[in-house]
Amino acid sequence: MTNTDLRSDALPTTVREYLAASTVHDADTASTFLTEDVVVVDQGETFRGREEVHAFVRDAGAEFEYTTEQTGAHRVDDEHWVVTLRLEGSFPGGVADLDHRFTLRGGLVAELVIANHEGA
């Protein structure tokens, strides 16, 4: 069963805490929510393992100022969740709606795919 438009507090703690840490580039905290063999794909670029993902969280978008707002979330199944974030800031284009597709394993993030939002 898929639930749409979930409130942030209805998301698994792992997803909420990872997003909170990654939004402020707190790579040390974000890394505690990752499996050892985690894979993150951001706009087609792939990062494998905690070390590469740690650097990704620390550095991605750090050269820009922006705000982040959750505009949607839904549960695909017990291991798969999608959170849509709107970023507004000083990066090219100024506004981006991004889907964060999480795969959880053992309560940790095993895979995260970040891509342009697939509109309704």
Order of alpha helices (4+ residues) and beta strands (2+ residues): alpha-alpha-beta-beta-alpha-beta-beta-beta-beta
